[in-house]
Structure formats: C-alpha cells, structure tokens
Amino acid sequence: MNPKVSLVIGIVCISFSPIFVKLAEAAPLASGFYRIFIAWLFLAPYCIAGKKLKIGYKDLAVALLGGVVFGADIAVWNISLMKISATISTLIANLAPVWVGLLSFLVLRKKSGALFWTGTWVAIGGMVILVGANNILHLQFNIGLIYALVASLFYAVYIMITKGILQKITTVTFMFYNMLGASAFLLIICGYQHTELLHFPTATWLNLLGMGIVCQLAGWITINYAINHMEATRVSIALLSQTVIAGIWAAFFLHETLELKEIAGSIIVLAGIAVTFLKKKTQVIKV
C-alpha cells in the first residue's frame, strides 16, 4: 500500500474512537478494555499462524510495560470523553509531543530547540484561551480536562518507553505483546472496580467491535506502516488532523458544538503542537 494512503486510512480510523466511546454508553474502563482486547483477538491468530511471536526478553518487557501505560492512557482518556466534548478531549490528549519534549529536557537532559519551545508556548497560549484565563487564575477546571491532560502525559510516557522498538521487531509482533499487556492490565483494573463487562445491549457490542477493529487494529496497523515508510515528523504532524476529523464526526453523530473561544483556542493549540515537531533542515530526523 502507498504509505500516504495508509496514513490517511489510519487517521480516519482512529478519529472514530471518541465517537464509538460516547455511543457505546459503556463504562470507560470497559470500553478501553474491549477496544484493545478485541483488536488483540483478531490479530492473535495471524501472529500465531505466521509465527510472528519471536521476541527477545528485553523487547518483551518493553512491549508489555508499554502496553500497561497505553492501557492507562486509553482508560483515562475514555473517562475524559464522558465528561467533556469529544473534540476538546481529543485535542488535549494530543499534547503528548509537548510532554515528550519537556520530559526529555527535565529527565534525560536533552536540549530542545527554539522551535520546540516556541511551539510549546503557543500551545500553552491556546490552552489558556480554551480553558479561560479567569478559570485558570481561580483554579476552576473541568475535571474532564484534567483527565485528558493526564491521558496525554501517559501517552508521552508510552512514546518514550517504546521509542525505537519497531526497529528491532515487526509491527504485528509488537502490537501482539503490547495489546496483551494492555488488555491484562485493564482486565485487572475492571475486576478491581467491579466494572460490568458482559451484560450489554447489541448496540453497545457493535460500538465496542467498531472500536477494536476499526480504531485499534486497522487504525494503528496502517499508521505504523506509514511510520516505517515515511518521515516521522510528517506523520506526527499529519496525525494532528484526527482532532479536526473527530470534531466533524462529533458534530455529525453527537450533535456537539464548540464556542468561538474553544475553536480559536483549539486552532492555536494545534498550531503550537505542529511547531514542536518541526526541525531545522540541518538536523537529522530520527525515526
């Protein structure tokens, strides 16, 4: 498949995720579990039959640990989706690149260029407009925004943990163990929280299937394929379009609308995130 076509397909697939979560009307933890577990069930036979399970111990540990963090990310993001609009929640969850840069600077002492810091401050400015300066001064935040921010932080940690692993193992092998770890983690959490996992109406099961097959399996296989064949920066910037597409789906399927300040803030945040991906032409982009 043409990598660009694969990327477009992947972006459209994952943009449906917040729509399926809201339409499913299941507990956020249950939606998160089935999104990953259903995808794993469909991928497992291919991996087993094709003997795609070979993996080193260190890579296995990274894949499983990454799965746990990814599962936490999906769970927290789903909770956010139940409390704020799909568009805003998806937007805030896409702040992961900013967190990656900040964590790399604070923890790994890696220097971030001027473009990253410019983009970060632009994104922060957009967040101020989005949330409202008065609300920030009085520490009055919608809890859904907090959950979305935490989700973006989890995803940033996931990116840092799994960075470079796809250069050692195949995409499907990584996804098999990664989703296995995420499914096991979410199943344990669901059991601890006594979350309902079985008694759902047909409409809910259909939405859960859509989440697993369309968003998780088809979406991330096609995106990972594009990542392996395209410049990482271009893929990362292109992935931001999922917020716009998700907003269109939300307006169509969920009848959600945004205020003018939310639209303006969202555009500025997206622009800031996009700038953080940019590199000077003299630099080498590492995939």
Beta strands, then each sheet from edge to edge (+ up, - down):
end
